[in-house]
Amino acid sequence: MEKIFPSVKDNMDKLNSDYQDCSDFLLRECIVGGRNCIVCVLDGMINSLQLSQMIMSPLLNYKFETDEPDDLFKTIKLRVVNSLEMSEAETFDDVYFYLSSGFAAVFIDGVSKCLVMGIQGFEKRKMGEPTNEADIKGAKECFTETLNDNKATLHRRIKSPKLKMKQFKIGSDVKTSVVVCYIESVADMRLVADVENRVLSAPVDDLCDYGELAAFLESGVKSLFTAVGNTERPDTLCSKLNEGRVAVLVDGSPYAVYVPYLFTDSFSTVDDYNNRPFYATFNRLLKYFSFVISVILPGFYVAVGTYHQELLPSSLMYTIAAAETSTPFSLMQEAVMVLILYEIMREAGLRLPKTIGHAVSIIGALVIGDAVVNAGLVGAPMLVVVAVTAIASYVIYPLYESISVLRILFILLGGFTGIYGVILGVCTLCVNITAIDPYGVPYSSPISPLNKKSMVDIFYRADWKKLLKRNIRVQNLRGADLNHD
């Protein structure tokens, strides 16, 4: 990294050279305390009124008692400029990072460092309602793309100095601010150190969103399930921090990631804790049942319809047989074809503009679905099975990516090996879930290893008197070993 020159002229030549053809780079020369000085900013990133009132006017109007470079620099820092967010930069890389973050840089002739002051004034999106984690009774706010706003939102909810936020710069070419968040008295410091090491050692050149960094926070076990959670809701993240998790915020991303992420986290929502216990328990069981249906039902239907028809009631067996004899494909081929067609329509509806996306969904559901059945390409029972499976998978949307791949695998198992292959697939799936050990905490905890005190908020939701007695910190779960590599 190139150091700042003592000469203002050399610094000005360097800045003008690096920011050549950058129309938003602004540089102002002036005389401060009898010495040459330059002030530079990026237009659109700063508040012009603050630049004038807090920096330029004090610099030009203050009566300095010395022209010694170091004394002049110290006087400007301590007495002249009016900015709470102030720092010193000794390299040009640091200067460029600060300029791109809405800071003004002041160079004094004879000083081999510069003073940077925060006067941010760039446009940003206001906090709105969550789009992907909607609820009925919870808070109606979500994270934005501005890192400082996200940090302020967390501090507003957790009013304690024990909420720690360590900021780092990630990326070799383009520097991106990343913040590691945790509650000092709650999180295990071994977990915090592990996350910080992974963040700092991530070999990324240009970190634009949280997804690239999340890949380096994953556990080492190969699995379809992720060990890194993400959320757009500040209330959800605060609850995870209170459980001893460690979160990472990325500048420019409206999502926060946190670790460790457990399998049971996918089945709980904010509304579970705002509803009555009996209704929250019903919803919780519904989610687990939907997971089983969305993963196993298509493969089970293919296996039974192909190899084990005797397991079906006679009337249902005749109905399925009549529907399938009129189609040119096997049950396995039908299931794979319909699921792929469904994924195509879902992706098209997701990527297209909203108005057109709704039209694609209607055409896909009504026109194409009815046409393939009438044309004899797909049996009506298969279409019903796939539709039920698709709807069930949306009940537990955090696991949608895993479910999409798993149900195809179960269809292939059922089509080639029958119900025995489906049973083998279920056993393999359970083994894989229990084998994941993110950051030394079992992914299947507290189900396996069994932690009875924490089970009051897994398959059912107990009343708050019992919930307050549970041990919710991840490092205290049975089987947790944070020294695990």
C-alpha positions as CSV (number, residue, x, y, z in Angstrom):
1,M,0.0,0.0,0.0
2,E,1.4,3.3,-1.0
3,K,2.0,5.8,1.7
4,I,0.8,9.4,1.6
5,F,3.6,11.9,0.6
6,P,4.6,14.8,2.8
7,S,4.3,17.2,-0.2
8,V,0.8,18.4,-1.0
9,K,1.7,18.7,-4.7
10,D,2.8,15.1,-4.9
11,N,-0.4,14.0,-3.2
12,M,-2.5,16.2,-5.5
13,D,-0.8,14.7,-8.6
14,K,-1.4,11.2,-7.2
15,L,-5.1,11.8,-6.5
16,N,-5.7,13.5,-9.9
17,S,-3.9,10.6,-11.6
18,D,-5.9,7.9,-9.9
19,Y,-9.2,9.7,-10.2
20,Q,-8.6,10.6,-13.8
21,D,-11.9,10.4,-15.8
22,C,-13.9,10.4,-12.6
23,S,-16.2,13.4,-12.9
24,D,-17.5,13.0,-9.3
25,F,-14.0,13.6,-7.8
26,L,-13.8,17.1,-6.4
27,L,-10.5,18.8,-5.1
28,R,-10.2,22.2,-3.6
29,E,-6.8,24.0,-3.0
30,C,-6.6,26.5,-0.2
31,I,-4.1,28.2,2.2
32,V,-4.5,27.1,5.9
33,G,-2.2,28.6,8.5
34,G,0.2,29.8,5.8
35,R,0.6,26.3,4.3
36,N,-0.9,24.8,1.2
37,C,-3.8,22.5,1.8
38,I,-6.2,20.4,-0.3
39,V,-9.7,19.1,0.5
40,C,-11.1,16.4,-1.6
41,V,-14.5,14.6,-1.7
42,L,-16.6,12.5,-4.0
43,D,-19.6,14.4,-5.2
44,G,-22.9,12.7,-4.3
45,M,-21.4,10.9,-1.3
46,I,-21.2,14.0,1.0
47,N,-23.5,16.6,2.4
48,S,-22.5,19.9,0.8
49,L,-23.9,22.0,3.6
50,Q,-21.9,20.1,6.2
51,L,-18.8,20.4,4.0
52,S,-19.1,24.1,4.0
53,Q,-20.1,24.7,7.6
54,M,-18.1,22.0,9.4
55,I,-14.9,21.9,7.3
56,M,-14.3,24.7,4.7
57,S,-15.5,27.7,6.7
58,P,-13.6,26.8,9.9
59,L,-10.4,26.0,8.0
60,L,-10.4,29.3,6.1
61,N,-11.6,31.5,9.0
62,Y,-9.6,30.1,12.0
63,K,-6.6,32.2,13.1
64,F,-3.8,29.7,13.5
65,E,-1.0,30.6,15.9
66,T,1.6,28.4,14.2
67,D,2.6,27.2,10.8
68,E,4.5,24.1,11.9
69,P,3.0,21.2,9.9
70,D,2.5,18.7,12.8
71,D,1.1,21.4,15.1
72,L,-1.1,22.7,12.4
73,F,-2.5,19.2,11.7
74,K,-3.1,18.7,15.5
75,T,-4.8,22.0,15.8
76,I,-7.1,21.3,12.9
77,K,-8.0,17.9,14.4
78,L,-8.7,19.1,17.9
79,R,-10.0,22.7,17.5
80,V,-11.0,23.6,14.0
81,V,-13.2,21.0,12.2
82,N,-16.5,20.0,13.7
83,S,-17.1,16.3,13.1
84,L,-17.6,13.4,15.5
85,E,-16.6,10.8,12.9
86,M,-13.0,11.6,12.4
87,S,-9.9,9.5,11.7
88,E,-6.4,9.7,10.3
89,A,-5.3,7.9,7.1
90,E,-1.7,7.1,6.2
91,T,-2.1,5.3,2.9
92,F,-3.9,6.1,-0.3
93,D,-5.9,2.9,-0.1
94,D,-7.3,4.1,3.2
95,V,-8.1,7.5,1.7
96,Y,-9.9,5.9,-1.3
97,F,-12.0,3.8,1.1
98,Y,-13.0,6.8,3.2
99,L,-13.8,8.9,0.2
100,S,-16.1,6.2,-1.1
101,S,-17.8,6.1,2.3
102,G,-18.8,9.7,2.3
103,F,-15.8,11.3,4.1
104,A,-13.8,14.4,3.2
105,A,-10.0,14.2,3.2
106,V,-7.8,17.1,4.2
107,F,-4.1,17.1,3.3
108,I,-1.6,19.6,4.8
109,D,1.7,20.3,3.2
110,G,4.6,18.8,5.2
111,V,2.4,16.1,6.9
112,S,2.6,12.5,5.6
113,K,-0.9,11.6,6.6
114,C,-4.3,13.1,6.1
115,L,-7.4,13.9,8.2
116,V,-10.7,12.3,7.1
117,M,-14.1,13.4,8.4
118,G,-17.5,11.8,8.0
119,I,-20.0,14.1,6.3
120,Q,-22.1,11.5,4.6
121,G,-25.0,12.7,2.5
122,F,-25.6,10.0,-0.2
123,E,-29.1,8.8,-1.1
124,K,-30.3,5.6,0.6
125,R,-33.4,3.5,0.8
126,K,-35.7,4.1,3.7
127,M,-36.5,1.2,6.1
128,G,-39.6,-0.7,4.9
129,E,-41.5,-3.9,5.6
130,P,-39.9,-7.3,5.2
131,T,-40.6,-8.9,1.8
132,N,-39.4,-12.4,2.3
133,E,-40.1,-12.9,6.0
134,A,-43.6,-11.5,6.3
135,D,-45.5,-11.9,9.5
136,I,-48.9,-10.8,10.9
137,K,-48.2,-9.5,14.4
138,G,-44.4,-8.8,14.4
139,A,-42.5,-5.6,13.7
140,K,-42.8,-4.1,10.2
141,E,-39.2,-3.1,9.6
142,C,-36.3,-4.7,7.8
143,F,-32.6,-4.0,7.2
144,T,-31.5,-1.7,4.4
145,E,-28.4,-1.5,2.2
146,T,-26.8,1.1,4.4
147,L,-24.5,-0.4,7.1
148,N,-24.7,2.5,9.6
149,D,-28.5,2.3,9.5
150,N,-28.5,-1.4,10.2
151,K,-26.1,-1.0,13.1
152,A,-28.3,1.8,14.5
153,T,-31.3,-0.5,14.2
154,L,-29.6,-3.2,16.3
155,H,-28.5,-0.7,18.9
156,R,-32.0,0.7,19.2
157,R,-33.3,-2.8,20.1
158,I,-30.4,-3.9,22.3
159,K,-29.7,-0.9,24.5
160,S,-26.5,-2.1,26.1
161,P,-22.8,-1.5,25.6
162,K,-22.3,-5.2,25.6
163,L,-23.6,-5.3,22.0
164,K,-20.2,-5.3,20.2
165,M,-19.7,-4.4,16.6
166,K,-16.3,-5.0,15.1
167,Q,-15.8,-3.5,11.7
168,F,-13.4,-4.8,9.1
169,K,-12.5,-4.0,5.5
170,I,-12.7,-7.1,3.2
171,G,-11.5,-7.4,-0.4
172,S,-8.2,-7.0,-2.1
173,D,-9.3,-4.7,-4.9
174,V,-12.6,-3.2,-3.8
175,K,-12.8,-2.6,0.0
176,T,-16.2,-3.5,1.6
177,S,-17.1,-2.8,5.2
178,V,-18.1,-5.9,7.2
179,V,-19.3,-5.8,10.8
180,V,-19.2,-8.8,13.2
181,C,-21.9,-8.4,15.9
182,Y,-22.3,-10.3,19.1
183,I,-23.3,-9.7,22.7
184,E,-20.2,-9.9,24.9
185,S,-21.8,-11.5,28.0
186,V,-23.8,-14.0,25.9
187,A,-21.7,-15.2,23.0
188,D,-18.7,-17.6,23.5
189,M,-15.5,-15.7,22.6
190,R,-14.2,-18.8,20.9
191,L,-17.1,-18.7,18.4
192,V,-16.5,-14.9,17.9
193,A,-12.8,-15.5,17.2
194,D,-13.6,-18.3,14.8
195,V,-16.0,-16.1,12.8
196,E,-13.6,-13.2,12.8
197,N,-10.8,-15.4,11.4
198,R,-13.0,-16.7,8.6
199,V,-14.1,-13.2,7.7
200,L,-10.6,-11.9,7.6
201,S,-9.2,-14.9,5.7
202,A,-12.0,-14.9,3.1
203,P,-10.2,-14.8,-0.3
204,V,-12.6,-12.3,-2.0
205,D,-11.6,-9.5,-4.4
206,D,-15.0,-7.7,-4.7
207,L,-17.6,-8.4,-2.0
208,C,-20.9,-7.1,-3.3
209,D,-23.3,-9.1,-1.2
210,Y,-23.6,-11.4,1.8
211,G,-23.8,-14.6,-0.3
212,E,-20.1,-14.7,-1.2
213,L,-19.0,-14.2,2.3
214,A,-21.5,-16.7,3.7
215,A,-19.8,-19.4,1.6
216,F,-16.7,-19.0,3.6
217,L,-18.6,-19.2,6.9
218,E,-20.0,-22.6,6.1
219,S,-19.0,-25.8,7.9
220,G,-16.7,-28.3,6.2
221,V,-19.3,-31.1,5.8
222,K,-20.7,-31.4,2.3
223,S,-24.5,-31.2,2.6
224,L,-27.6,-29.8,0.9
225,F,-28.4,-27.9,4.2
226,T,-26.7,-24.7,5.1
227,A,-25.0,-24.0,8.4
228,V,-25.3,-20.2,7.9
229,G,-28.6,-18.4,8.5
230,N,-29.7,-15.2,7.0
231,T,-32.5,-12.7,7.9
232,E,-33.8,-9.4,6.8
233,R,-35.5,-8.8,10.1
234,P,-33.8,-6.9,13.0
235,D,-36.0,-8.5,15.6
236,T,-35.0,-12.0,14.4
237,L,-31.3,-11.1,14.4
238,C,-31.6,-9.7,18.0
239,S,-33.2,-12.9,19.2
240,K,-30.4,-14.9,17.6
241,L,-27.7,-12.7,19.3
242,N,-29.4,-13.3,22.6
243,E,-29.0,-17.0,22.0
244,G,-25.2,-16.6,21.7
245,R,-25.0,-16.5,17.9
246,V,-22.6,-14.3,16.0
247,A,-23.9,-12.1,13.2
248,V,-22.2,-10.5,10.2
249,L,-23.4,-7.4,8.4
250,V,-22.2,-6.5,4.9
251,D,-22.3,-3.0,3.6
252,G,-24.7,-2.8,0.6
253,S,-26.7,-5.9,1.6
254,P,-30.2,-5.8,3.2
255,Y,-29.6,-9.2,4.8
256,A,-27.6,-10.2,7.9
257,V,-26.0,-13.6,8.3
258,Y,-25.5,-15.4,11.5
259,V,-23.9,-18.6,12.8
260,P,-24.4,-21.3,13.9
261,Y,-27.6,-22.0,12.1
262,L,-29.5,-25.1,13.2
263,F,-32.0,-27.3,11.4
264,T,-34.8,-26.4,13.8
265,D,-34.3,-22.7,13.1
266,S,-36.1,-23.1,9.8
267,F,-39.3,-24.1,11.5
268,S,-39.8,-21.1,13.8
269,T,-41.1,-17.7,12.9
270,V,-41.7,-14.4,14.7
271,D,-45.4,-15.1,14.8
272,D,-44.8,-18.3,16.9
273,Y,-44.0,-16.1,19.8
274,N,-46.8,-13.6,19.3
275,N,-49.6,-16.2,19.1
276,R,-51.1,-18.4,21.8
277,P,-49.1,-21.5,22.6
278,F,-51.7,-24.0,21.3
279,Y,-51.9,-22.2,17.9
280,A,-48.2,-21.7,17.7
281,T,-47.7,-25.5,18.4
282,F,-50.2,-26.3,15.6
283,N,-48.3,-24.1,13.2
284,R,-45.0,-25.7,14.3
285,L,-46.2,-29.2,13.7
286,L,-47.7,-28.1,10.4
287,K,-44.3,-27.0,9.3
288,Y,-42.6,-30.3,10.1
289,F,-45.4,-32.2,8.4
290,S,-45.0,-29.9,5.3
291,F,-41.3,-30.7,5.2
292,V,-41.9,-34.4,5.2
293,I,-44.6,-34.1,2.5
294,S,-42.5,-31.8,0.3
295,V,-39.5,-34.0,0.4
296,I,-40.9,-37.6,0.4
297,L,-44.4,-37.5,-1.1
298,P,-43.5,-37.4,-4.8
299,G,-40.9,-40.2,-4.4
300,F,-43.3,-42.3,-2.3
301,Y,-46.0,-41.9,-4.9
302,V,-43.7,-43.0,-7.7
303,A,-42.4,-46.0,-5.7
304,V,-45.9,-47.2,-4.7
305,G,-47.5,-46.6,-8.1
306,T,-44.6,-48.4,-9.9
307,Y,-43.7,-51.3,-7.6
308,H,-46.1,-51.6,-4.6
309,Q,-49.6,-51.1,-5.9
310,E,-50.9,-53.6,-3.4
311,L,-50.3,-50.9,-0.7
312,L,-53.0,-48.7,-2.2
313,P,-56.8,-49.1,-1.6
314,S,-58.5,-50.8,-4.6
315,S,-60.5,-47.7,-5.7
316,L,-57.4,-45.4,-5.5
317,M,-55.3,-48.0,-7.3
318,Y,-57.8,-48.2,-10.2
319,T,-58.0,-44.4,-10.4
320,I,-54.2,-44.1,-10.7
321,A,-53.9,-47.0,-13.1
322,A,-56.6,-45.5,-15.4
323,A,-54.9,-42.1,-15.4
324,E,-51.4,-43.5,-16.1
325,T,-52.4,-46.0,-18.8
326,S,-53.3,-43.0,-21.0
327,T,-49.9,-41.3,-20.7
328,P,-46.7,-42.3,-22.7
329,F,-44.4,-41.7,-19.7
330,S,-43.6,-43.7,-16.6
331,L,-44.5,-42.3,-13.2
332,M,-40.9,-41.3,-12.5
333,Q,-40.6,-39.5,-15.9
334,E,-43.9,-37.7,-15.3
335,A,-42.8,-36.5,-11.8
336,V,-39.4,-35.2,-12.9
337,M,-40.9,-33.5,-16.0
338,V,-43.7,-31.8,-14.0
339,L,-41.3,-30.7,-11.3
340,I,-38.9,-29.2,-13.8
341,L,-41.7,-27.5,-15.6
342,Y,-42.9,-26.1,-12.2
343,E,-39.5,-24.8,-11.4
344,I,-39.2,-23.1,-14.8
345,M,-42.5,-21.3,-14.3
346,R,-41.6,-20.3,-10.7
347,E,-38.3,-18.9,-11.8
348,A,-39.9,-17.0,-14.7
349,G,-42.5,-15.5,-12.4
350,L,-39.8,-14.5,-9.9
351,R,-37.5,-12.8,-12.4
352,L,-40.1,-11.0,-14.5
353,P,-41.7,-7.7,-13.5
354,K,-44.5,-8.2,-11.1
355,T,-47.4,-7.6,-13.5
356,I,-46.0,-10.0,-16.1
357,G,-45.0,-12.5,-13.4
358,H,-48.5,-12.9,-12.2
359,A,-49.6,-13.5,-15.7
360,V,-47.0,-16.3,-16.1
361,S,-48.2,-17.9,-12.9
362,I,-51.8,-17.9,-14.0
363,I,-50.9,-19.2,-17.5
364,G,-48.7,-21.9,-16.0
365,A,-51.2,-23.1,-13.4
366,L,-54.4,-23.0,-15.5
367,V,-53.6,-23.2,-19.2
368,I,-50.5,-25.5,-19.2
369,G,-51.6,-27.7,-16.3
370,D,-55.0,-28.3,-17.9
371,A,-53.5,-28.8,-21.4
372,V,-50.9,-31.4,-20.4
373,V,-53.7,-33.5,-18.6
374,N,-56.1,-33.2,-21.6
375,A,-53.3,-34.0,-24.0
376,G,-52.5,-37.2,-22.1
377,L,-49.0,-36.2,-21.3
378,V,-49.4,-36.3,-17.6
379,G,-51.9,-38.0,-15.3
380,A,-54.2,-35.9,-13.1
381,P,-53.1,-37.6,-9.9
382,M,-49.5,-36.8,-10.6
383,L,-50.4,-33.1,-11.1
384,V,-52.2,-33.1,-7.8
385,V,-49.2,-34.7,-6.0
386,V,-46.7,-32.1,-7.4
387,A,-49.1,-29.2,-6.7
388,V,-49.4,-30.3,-3.0
389,T,-45.7,-30.8,-2.8
390,A,-45.0,-27.4,-4.2
391,I,-47.4,-25.6,-1.8
392,A,-46.0,-27.5,1.2
393,S,-42.5,-26.5,0.3
394,Y,-43.4,-22.8,0.6
395,V,-44.5,-23.3,4.3
396,I,-40.8,-23.7,5.2
397,Y,-39.3,-21.4,2.7
398,P,-35.8,-21.2,4.4
399,L,-35.3,-24.9,3.3
400,Y,-36.7,-24.4,-0.2
401,E,-33.3,-24.8,-1.9
402,S,-32.6,-28.1,-0.1
403,I,-36.2,-29.4,-0.7
404,S,-36.0,-28.7,-4.4
405,V,-33.0,-31.0,-4.9
406,L,-34.1,-33.6,-2.3
407,R,-37.5,-34.4,-3.8
408,I,-35.9,-35.0,-7.2
409,L,-33.4,-37.4,-5.6
410,F,-36.3,-39.2,-3.8
411,I,-38.2,-39.5,-7.1
412,L,-35.2,-41.2,-8.7
413,L,-34.8,-43.5,-5.7
414,G,-38.5,-44.4,-5.8
415,G,-38.5,-44.9,-9.5
416,F,-35.4,-47.2,-9.6
417,T,-35.6,-49.0,-6.3
418,G,-39.1,-48.7,-5.0
419,I,-40.1,-48.0,-1.4
420,Y,-36.9,-49.6,-0.1
421,G,-34.9,-46.9,-1.9
422,V,-37.1,-44.2,-0.3
423,I,-36.5,-45.7,3.2
424,L,-32.8,-45.8,2.5
425,G,-33.0,-42.1,1.3
426,V,-34.7,-41.1,4.6
427,C,-32.0,-42.9,6.6
428,T,-29.3,-41.2,4.6
429,L,-30.9,-37.8,5.0
430,C,-31.1,-38.2,8.8
431,V,-27.5,-39.3,9.0
432,N,-26.4,-36.3,6.9
433,I,-28.4,-33.9,9.1
434,T,-26.8,-35.3,12.3
435,A,-23.3,-35.3,10.7
436,I,-23.2,-31.5,10.2
437,D,-21.4,-29.8,13.1
438,P,-21.2,-26.1,12.4
439,Y,-18.8,-24.4,14.7
440,G,-18.9,-27.3,17.1
441,V,-22.7,-27.2,17.6
442,P,-24.7,-30.2,16.3
443,Y,-26.9,-29.1,13.4
444,S,-29.7,-31.4,14.6
445,S,-29.6,-30.0,18.2
446,P,-31.5,-30.1,20.5
447,I,-33.3,-33.1,18.9
448,S,-30.0,-35.0,18.6
449,P,-28.3,-35.0,21.0
450,L,-31.5,-34.7,23.0
451,N,-31.7,-31.6,25.2
452,K,-35.0,-31.9,27.1
453,K,-35.0,-28.3,28.5
454,S,-34.7,-26.9,24.9
455,M,-37.4,-29.2,23.5
456,V,-40.1,-26.9,24.9
457,D,-39.6,-24.7,21.8
458,I,-39.0,-27.3,19.0
459,F,-42.1,-29.5,18.1
460,Y,-44.4,-27.5,20.3
461,R,-44.2,-24.0,21.9
462,A,-44.7,-24.0,25.6
463,D,-46.0,-21.0,27.6
464,W,-43.6,-18.2,28.4
465,K,-43.1,-19.4,32.0
466,K,-41.4,-22.5,30.7
467,L,-39.7,-20.8,27.8
468,L,-37.9,-18.4,30.2
469,K,-36.5,-21.4,32.1
470,R,-34.9,-23.0,29.0
471,N,-31.2,-22.8,28.3
472,I,-31.1,-21.1,24.9
473,R,-27.4,-20.3,24.5
474,V,-26.0,-22.4,21.7
475,Q,-22.7,-23.1,23.5
476,N,-24.6,-24.8,26.3
477,L,-26.5,-27.2,24.1
478,R,-25.8,-30.8,24.7
479,G,-23.0,-32.0,22.4
480,A,-21.7,-28.5,21.7
481,D,-17.9,-28.3,21.5
482,L,-16.7,-24.9,20.4
483,N,-13.1,-26.1,20.4
484,H,-14.1,-28.3,17.5
485,D,-12.2,-27.4,14.3
